[in-house]
């Protein structure tokens, strides 16, 4: 499969390749050089950063004050 490089050095990964690798918008990919000088592309499986509200998810129950919730979101010690 061939694709064209834009003036910004970007390429579109063909849909069959995206489907095979399981990548979509926002996915990260790794390019690696093989021993024979070729290049491979694979889906990057690095650790995903949790969303900024992940820590609070499920924690802000009834009875929690606004100050307590804000402290939780800021990561302040309890």
LONU-146250 format. One record per atom (N, C-alpha, C): residue number from 1; residue in three letters; atom name; x, y, z. Coordinates in steps of 0.1 Angstrom, whole numbers, plus 2048, in hexadecimal, padded with zeros to 3 digits. Example, Ala and Ser with C-alpha at 12.3 -4.5 7.8 and 13.67 -1.06 7.14 Angstrom:
BEGIN
<r nudo="1" pator="Ala" logu="N" u="884" v="7C7" w="84E"/>
<r nudo="1" pator="Ala" logu="CA" u="87B" v="7D3" w="84E"/>
<r nudo="1" pator="Ala" logu="C" u="884" v="7DF" w="84E"/>
<r nudo="2" pator="Ser" logu="N" u="880" v="7EA" w="847"/>
<r nudo="2" pator="Ser" logu="CA" u="889" v="7F5" w="847"/>
<r nudo="2" pator="Ser" logu="C" u="881" v="800" w="84F"/>
This chain:
BEGIN
<r nudo="1" pator="Unk" logu="N" u="808" v="7F4" w="800"/>
<r nudo="1" pator="Unk" logu="CA" u="800" v="800" w="800"/>
<r nudo="1" pator="Unk" logu="C" u="809" v="80C" w="800"/>
<r nudo="2" pator="Unk" logu="N" u="806" v="815" w="7F8"/>
<r nudo="2" pator="Unk" logu="CA" u="80E" v="822" w="7F7"/>
<r nudo="2" pator="Unk" logu="C" u="805" v="82D" w="7FB"/>
<r nudo="3" pator="Unk" logu="N" u="80B" v="838" w="801"/>
<r nudo="3" pator="Unk" logu="CA" u="804" v="844" w="805"/>
<r nudo="3" pator="Unk" logu="C" u="80D" v="850" w="802"/>
<r nudo="4" pator="Unk" logu="N" u="808" v="85C" w="802"/>
<r nudo="4" pator="Unk" logu="CA" u="810" v="867" w="7FE"/>
<r nudo="4" pator="Unk" logu="C" u="813" v="86F" w="80B"/>
<r nudo="5" pator="Unk" logu="N" u="820" v="875" w="80B"/>
<r nudo="5" pator="Unk" logu="CA" u="824" v="87D" w="816"/>
<r nudo="5" pator="Unk" logu="C" u="820" v="88B" w="813"/>
<r nudo="6" pator="Unk" logu="N" u="81A" v="892" w="81D"/>
<r nudo="6" pator="Unk" logu="CA" u="817" v="8A0" w="81B"/>
<r nudo="6" pator="Unk" logu="C" u="823" v="8A9" w="81D"/>
<r nudo="7" pator="Unk" logu="N" u="821" v="8B6" w="81A"/>
<r nudo="7" pator="Unk" logu="CA" u="82C" v="8C0" w="81C"/>
<r nudo="7" pator="Unk" logu="C" u="830" v="8C1" w="82B"/>
<r nudo="8" pator="Unk" logu="N" u="827" v="8BD" w="834"/>
<r nudo="8" pator="Unk" logu="CA" u="82A" v="8BD" w="842"/>
<r nudo="8" pator="Unk" logu="C" u="830" v="8B0" w="847"/>
<r nudo="9" pator="Unk" logu="N" u="833" v="8A6" w="83E"/>
<r nudo="9" pator="Unk" logu="CA" u="838" v="899" w="842"/>
<r nudo="9" pator="Unk" logu="C" u="82E" v="890" w="847"/>
<r nudo="10" pator="Unk" logu="N" u="821" v="892" w="845"/>
<r nudo="10" pator="Unk" logu="CA" u="817" v="88A" w="84A"/>
<r nudo="10" pator="Unk" logu="C" u="812" v="880" w="83F"/>
<r nudo="11" pator="Unk" logu="N" u="80D" v="874" w="844"/>
<r nudo="11" pator="Unk" logu="CA" u="807" v="86A" w="83B"/>
<r nudo="11" pator="Unk" logu="C" u="7FA" v="866" w="841"/>
<r nudo="12" pator="Unk" logu="N" u="7F2" v="861" w="838"/>
<r nudo="12" pator="Unk" logu="CA" u="7E5" v="85A" w="83D"/>
<r nudo="12" pator="Unk" logu="C" u="7E8" v="84B" w="83D"/>
<r nudo="13" pator="Unk" logu="N" u="7E6" v="845" w="849"/>
<r nudo="13" pator="Unk" logu="CA" u="7E8" v="837" w="84A"/>
<r nudo="13" pator="Unk" logu="C" u="7DB" v="830" w="844"/>
<r nudo="14" pator="Unk" logu="N" u="7DE" v="828" w="83A"/>
<r nudo="14" pator="Unk" logu="CA" u="7D2" v="821" w="833"/>
<r nudo="14" pator="Unk" logu="C" u="7C9" v="81A" w="83D"/>
<r nudo="15" pator="Unk" logu="N" u="7BC" v="81B" w="83A"/>
<r nudo="15" pator="Unk" logu="CA" u="7B2" v="815" w="843"/>
<r nudo="15" pator="Unk" logu="C" u="7B4" v="806" w="846"/>
<r nudo="16" pator="Unk" logu="N" u="7B8" v="7FE" w="83C"/>
<r nudo="16" pator="Unk" logu="CA" u="7BB" v="7F0" w="840"/>
<r nudo="16" pator="Unk" logu="C" u="7C6" v="7EE" w="84A"/>
<r nudo="17" pator="Unk" logu="N" u="7D0" v="7F7" w="84A"/>
<r nudo="17" pator="Unk" logu="CA" u="7DB" v="7F7" w="853"/>
<r nudo="17" pator="Unk" logu="C" u="7D6" v="7FB" w="861"/>
<r nudo="18" pator="Unk" logu="N" u="7CE" v="806" w="861"/>
<r nudo="18" pator="Unk" logu="CA" u="7C8" v="80B" w="86E"/>
<r nudo="18" pator="Unk" logu="C" u="7BF" v="801" w="874"/>
<r nudo="19" pator="Unk" logu="N" u="7B7" v="7FA" w="86C"/>
<r nudo="19" pator="Unk" logu="CA" u="7AE" v="7F0" w="871"/>
<r nudo="19" pator="Unk" logu="C" u="7B6" v="7E4" w="877"/>
<r nudo="20" pator="Unk" logu="N" u="7C1" v="7E0" w="870"/>
<r nudo="20" pator="Unk" logu="CA" u="7C9" v="7D5" w="874"/>
<r nudo="20" pator="Unk" logu="C" u="7D0" v="7D8" w="881"/>
<r nudo="21" pator="Unk" logu="N" u="7D5" v="7E4" w="883"/>
<r nudo="21" pator="Unk" logu="CA" u="7DC" v="7E8" w="88F"/>
<r nudo="21" pator="Unk" logu="C" u="7D2" v="7EC" w="89A"/>
<r nudo="22" pator="Unk" logu="N" u="7C6" v="7EF" w="897"/>
<r nudo="22" pator="Unk" logu="CA" u="7BC" v="7F3" w="8A1"/>
<r nudo="22" pator="Unk" logu="C" u="7BF" v="801" w="8A5"/>
<r nudo="23" pator="Unk" logu="N" u="7C2" v="80A" w="89C"/>
<r nudo="23" pator="Unk" logu="CA" u="7C5" v="818" w="8A0"/>
<r nudo="23" pator="Unk" logu="C" u="7BA" v="821" w="89A"/>
<r nudo="24" pator="Unk" logu="N" u="7B8" v="82C" w="8A0"/>
<r nudo="24" pator="Unk" logu="CA" u="7AE" v="835" w="89C"/>
<r nudo="24" pator="Unk" logu="C" u="7B2" v="843" w="8A0"/>
<r nudo="25" pator="Unk" logu="N" u="7A9" v="84D" w="89F"/>
<r nudo="25" pator="Unk" logu="CA" u="7AD" v="85B" w="8A3"/>
<r nudo="25" pator="Unk" logu="C" u="7B2" v="85B" w="8B2"/>
<r nudo="26" pator="Unk" logu="N" u="7BD" v="861" w="8B4"/>
<r nudo="26" pator="Unk" logu="CA" u="7C3" v="863" w="8C1"/>
<r nudo="26" pator="Unk" logu="C" u="7CC" v="857" w="8C5"/>
<r nudo="27" pator="Unk" logu="N" u="7CD" v="84D" w="8BD"/>
<r nudo="27" pator="Unk" logu="CA" u="7D6" v="841" w="8BF"/>
<r nudo="27" pator="Unk" logu="C" u="7E4" v="846" w="8BD"/>
<r nudo="28" pator="Unk" logu="N" u="7ED" v="83F" w="8C4"/>
<r nudo="28" pator="Unk" logu="CA" u="7FB" v="841" w="8C2"/>
<r nudo="28" pator="Unk" logu="C" u="801" v="836" w="8BB"/>
<r nudo="29" pator="Unk" logu="N" u="80B" v="838" w="8B3"/>
<r nudo="29" pator="Unk" logu="CA" u="812" v="82E" w="8AB"/>
<r nudo="29" pator="Unk" logu="C" u="821" v="82F" w="8AD"/>
<r nudo="30" pator="Unk" logu="N" u="828" v="824" w="8AC"/>
<r nudo="30" pator="Unk" logu="CA" u="836" v="823" w="8AD"/>
<r nudo="30" pator="Unk" logu="C" u="83C" v="81F" w="89F"/>
<r nudo="31" pator="Unk" logu="N" u="847" v="826" w="89B"/>
<r nudo="31" pator="Unk" logu="CA" u="84E" v="823" w="88F"/>
<r nudo="31" pator="Unk" logu="C" u="85B" v="81D" w="894"/>
<r nudo="32" pator="Unk" logu="N" u="85F" v="811" w="890"/>
<r nudo="32" pator="Unk" logu="CA" u="86B" v="80B" w="894"/>
<r nudo="32" pator="Unk" logu="C" u="874" v="806" w="888"/>
<r nudo="33" pator="Unk" logu="N" u="881" v="808" w="889"/>
<r nudo="33" pator="Unk" logu="CA" u="889" v="804" w="87F"/>
<r nudo="33" pator="Unk" logu="C" u="88D" v="7F5" w="881"/>
<r nudo="34" pator="Unk" logu="N" u="88C" v="7ED" w="877"/>
<r nudo="34" pator="Unk" logu="CA" u="88F" v="7DF" w="878"/>
<r nudo="34" pator="Unk" logu="C" u="89E" v="7DD" w="875"/>
<r nudo="35" pator="Unk" logu="N" u="8A3" v="7D1" w="878"/>
<r nudo="35" pator="Unk" logu="CA" u="8B2" v="7CE" w="876"/>
<r nudo="35" pator="Unk" logu="C" u="8B6" v="7D0" w="868"/>
<r nudo="36" pator="Unk" logu="N" u="8AD" v="7CD" w="85E"/>
<r nudo="36" pator="Unk" logu="CA" u="8B1" v="7CF" w="850"/>
<r nudo="36" pator="Unk" logu="C" u="8AF" v="7DD" w="84A"/>
<r nudo="37" pator="Unk" logu="N" u="8AB" v="7E6" w="853"/>
<r nudo="37" pator="Unk" logu="CA" u="8AA" v="7F4" w="84F"/>
<r nudo="37" pator="Unk" logu="C" u="89C" v="7F8" w="84B"/>
<r nudo="38" pator="Unk" logu="N" u="892" v="7EF" w="84C"/>
<r nudo="38" pator="Unk" logu="CA" u="884" v="7F2" w="849"/>
<r nudo="38" pator="Unk" logu="C" u="87E" v="7F9" w="855"/>
<r nudo="39" pator="Unk" logu="N" u="872" v="7FD" w="853"/>
<r nudo="39" pator="Unk" logu="CA" u="86A" v="804" w="85E"/>
<r nudo="39" pator="Unk" logu="C" u="85D" v="7FC" w="860"/>
<r nudo="40" pator="Unk" logu="N" u="85A" v="7FA" w="86D"/>
<r nudo="40" pator="Unk" logu="CA" u="84D" v="7F4" w="870"/>
<r nudo="40" pator="Unk" logu="C" u="845" v="7FF" w="878"/>
<r nudo="41" pator="Unk" logu="N" u="837" v="7FD" w="877"/>
<r nudo="41" pator="Unk" logu="CA" u="82E" v="805" w="87E"/>
<r nudo="41" pator="Unk" logu="C" u="826" v="7FC" w="887"/>
<r nudo="42" pator="Unk" logu="N" u="824" v="800" w="894"/>
<r nudo="42" pator="Unk" logu="CA" u="81B" v="7F9" w="89C"/>
<r nudo="42" pator="Unk" logu="C" u="814" v="802" w="8A6"/>
<r nudo="43" pator="Unk" logu="N" u="809" v="7FD" w="8AC"/>
<r nudo="43" pator="Unk" logu="CA" u="802" v="805" w="8B5"/>
<r nudo="43" pator="Unk" logu="C" u="80A" v="806" w="8C2"/>
<r nudo="44" pator="Unk" logu="N" u="80B" v="812" w="8C7"/>
<r nudo="44" pator="Unk" logu="CA" u="813" v="815" w="8D3"/>
<r nudo="44" pator="Unk" logu="C" u="80A" v="811" w="8DF"/>
<r nudo="45" pator="Unk" logu="N" u="810" v="809" w="8E8"/>
<r nudo="45" pator="Unk" logu="CA" u="808" v="804" w="8F4"/>
<r nudo="45" pator="Unk" logu="C" u="80D" v="80A" w="900"/>
<r nudo="46" pator="Unk" logu="N" u="812" v="817" w="8FF"/>
<r nudo="46" pator="Unk" logu="CA" u="817" v="81D" w="90B"/>
<r nudo="46" pator="Unk" logu="C" u="80C" v="820" w="915"/>
<r nudo="47" pator="Unk" logu="N" u="810" v="823" w="922"/>
<r nudo="47" pator="Unk" logu="CA" u="806" v="826" w="92C"/>
<r nudo="47" pator="Unk" logu="C" u="7FE" v="832" w="928"/>
<r nudo="48" pator="Unk" logu="N" u="7F1" v="830" w="92A"/>
<r nudo="48" pator="Unk" logu="CA" u="7E8" v="83B" w="927"/>
<r nudo="48" pator="Unk" logu="C" u="7E7" v="844" w="934"/>
<r nudo="49" pator="Unk" logu="N" u="7E7" v="851" w="931"/>
<r nudo="49" pator="Unk" logu="CA" u="7E5" v="85A" w="93D"/>
<r nudo="49" pator="Unk" logu="C" u="7D7" v="85B" w="940"/>
<r nudo="50" pator="Unk" logu="N" u="7D4" v="859" w="94D"/>
<r nudo="50" pator="Unk" logu="CA" u="7C6" v="85A" w="951"/>
<r nudo="50" pator="Unk" logu="C" u="7C0" v="868" w="94F"/>
<r nudo="51" pator="Unk" logu="N" u="7B4" v="869" w="94C"/>
<r nudo="51" pator="Unk" logu="CA" u="7AD" v="876" w="94B"/>
<r nudo="51" pator="Unk" logu="C" u="7AE" v="87E" w="957"/>
<r nudo="52" pator="Unk" logu="N" u="7AD" v="88C" w="956"/>
<r nudo="52" pator="Unk" logu="CA" u="7AF" v="894" w="962"/>
<r nudo="52" pator="Unk" logu="C" u="7A4" v="892" w="96D"/>
<r nudo="53" pator="Unk" logu="N" u="799" v="88C" w="969"/>
<r nudo="53" pator="Unk" logu="CA" u="78F" v="889" w="973"/>
<r nudo="53" pator="Unk" logu="C" u="78D" v="87B" w="977"/>
<r nudo="54" pator="Unk" logu="N" u="797" v="872" w="972"/>
<r nudo="54" pator="Unk" logu="CA" u="796" v="864" w="975"/>
<r nudo="54" pator="Unk" logu="C" u="796" v="861" w="984"/>
<r nudo="55" pator="Unk" logu="N" u="79F" v="868" w="98B"/>
<r nudo="55" pator="Unk" logu="CA" u="7A0" v="866" w="99A"/>
<r nudo="55" pator="Unk" logu="C" u="793" v="869" w="9A1"/>
<r nudo="56" pator="Unk" logu="N" u="78B" v="872" w="99C"/>
<r nudo="56" pator="Unk" logu="CA" u="77F" v="876" w="9A3"/>
<r nudo="56" pator="Unk" logu="C" u="773" v="86E" w="99F"/>
<r nudo="57" pator="Unk" logu="N" u="774" v="866" w="994"/>
<r nudo="57" pator="Unk" logu="CA" u="769" v="85F" w="98F"/>
<r nudo="57" pator="Unk" logu="C" u="764" v="855" w="999"/>
<r nudo="58" pator="Unk" logu="N" u="758" v="855" w="99D"/>
<r nudo="58" pator="Unk" logu="CA" u="752" v="84C" w="9A7"/>
<r nudo="58" pator="Unk" logu="C" u="755" v="850" w="9B5"/>
<r nudo="59" pator="Unk" logu="N" u="75C" v="85C" w="9B7"/>
<r nudo="59" pator="Unk" logu="CA" u="75F" v="860" w="9C5"/>
<r nudo="59" pator="Unk" logu="C" u="757" v="86B" w="9CA"/>
<r nudo="60" pator="Unk" logu="N" u="751" v="872" w="9C1"/>
<r nudo="60" pator="Unk" logu="CA" u="749" v="87E" w="9C6"/>
<r nudo="60" pator="Unk" logu="C" u="73B" v="87A" w="9C9"/>
<r nudo="61" pator="Unk" logu="N" u="739" v="873" w="9D4"/>
<r nudo="61" pator="Unk" logu="CA" u="72B" v="86F" w="9D7"/>
<r nudo="61" pator="Unk" logu="C" u="723" v="879" w="9DE"/>
<r nudo="62" pator="Unk" logu="N" u="717" v="876" w="9E2"/>
<r nudo="62" pator="Unk" logu="CA" u="70F" v="87F" w="9EA"/>
<r nudo="62" pator="Unk" logu="C" u="716" v="883" w="9F7"/>
<r nudo="63" pator="Unk" logu="N" u="714" v="88F" w="9FA"/>
<r nudo="63" pator="Unk" logu="CA" u="71A" v="894" w="A07"/>
<r nudo="63" pator="Unk" logu="C" u="728" v="89A" w="A06"/>
<r nudo="64" pator="Unk" logu="N" u="72E" v="899" w="9FA"/>
<r nudo="64" pator="Unk" logu="CA" u="73B" v="89F" w="9F8"/>
<r nudo="64" pator="Unk" logu="C" u="739" v="8AD" w="9F5"/>
<r nudo="65" pator="Unk" logu="N" u="741" v="8B6" w="9FD"/>
<r nudo="65" pator="Unk" logu="CA" u="740" v="8C4" w="9FB"/>
<r nudo="65" pator="Unk" logu="C" u="747" v="8C8" w="9EE"/>
<r nudo="66" pator="Unk" logu="N" u="745" v="8D4" w="9EA"/>
<r nudo="66" pator="Unk" logu="CA" u="74C" v="8DA" w="9DE"/>
<r nudo="66" pator="Unk" logu="C" u="75B" v="8DB" w="9E1"/>
<r nudo="67" pator="Unk" logu="N" u="75E" v="8DF" w="9ED"/>
<r nudo="67" pator="Unk" logu="CA" u="76C" v="8E0" w="9F1"/>
<r nudo="67" pator="Unk" logu="C" u="773" v="8D2" w="9F1"/>
<r nudo="68" pator="Unk" logu="N" u="76C" v="8C8" w="9F5"/>
<r nudo="68" pator="Unk" logu="CA" u="772" v="8BB" w="9F5"/>
<r nudo="68" pator="Unk" logu="C" u="774" v="8B6" w="9E7"/>
<r nudo="69" pator="Unk" logu="N" u="76A" v="8B8" w="9DE"/>
<r nudo="69" pator="Unk" logu="CA" u="76B" v="8B4" w="9D0"/>
<r nudo="69" pator="Unk" logu="C" u="777" v="8BC" w="9C9"/>
<r nudo="70" pator="Unk" logu="N" u="778" v="8C9" w="9CC"/>
<r nudo="70" pator="Unk" logu="CA" u="783" v="8D0" w="9C6"/>
<r nudo="70" pator="Unk" logu="C" u="790" v="8CC" w="9CA"/>
<r nudo="71" pator="Unk" logu="N" u="792" v="8C8" w="9D7"/>
<r nudo="71" pator="Unk" logu="CA" u="79E" v="8C3" w="9DC"/>
<r nudo="71" pator="Unk" logu="C" u="7A2" v="8B6" w="9D6"/>
<r nudo="72" pator="Unk" logu="N" u="797" v="8AD" w="9D4"/>
<r nudo="72" pator="Unk" logu="CA" u="79A" v="8A0" w="9CD"/>
<r nudo="72" pator="Unk" logu="C" u="79E" v="8A3" w="9BF"/>
<r nudo="73" pator="Unk" logu="N" u="798" v="8AC" w="9B7"/>
<r nudo="73" pator="Unk" logu="CA" u="79C" v="8AE" w="9AA"/>
<r nudo="73" pator="Unk" logu="C" u="7AA" v="8B5" w="9A9"/>
<r nudo="74" pator="Unk" logu="N" u="7AE" v="8BC" w="9B3"/>
<r nudo="74" pator="Unk" logu="CA" u="7BB" v="8C3" w="9B3"/>
<r nudo="74" pator="Unk" logu="C" u="7C6" v="8B9" w="9B7"/>
<r nudo="75" pator="Unk" logu="N" u="7C2" v="8AE" w="9BD"/>
<r nudo="75" pator="Unk" logu="CA" u="7CC" v="8A4" w="9C2"/>
<r nudo="75" pator="Unk" logu="C" u="7D2" v="8A8" w="9CF"/>
<r nudo="76" pator="Unk" logu="N" u="7CA" v="8B0" w="9D7"/>
<r nudo="76" pator="Unk" logu="CA" u="7CF" v="8B5" w="9E4"/>
<r nudo="76" pator="Unk" logu="C" u="7CE" v="8A9" w="9EE"/>
<r nudo="77" pator="Unk" logu="N" u="7D7" v="8A8" w="9F7"/>
<r nudo="77" pator="Unk" logu="CA" u="7D6" v="89E" w="A01"/>
<r nudo="77" pator="Unk" logu="C" u="7CA" v="89F" w="A0A"/>
<r nudo="78" pator="Unk" logu="N" u="7C5" v="894" w="A0E"/>
<r nudo="78" pator="Unk" logu="CA" u="7B9" v="894" w="A16"/>
<r nudo="78" pator="Unk" logu="C" u="7BB" v="898" w="A24"/>
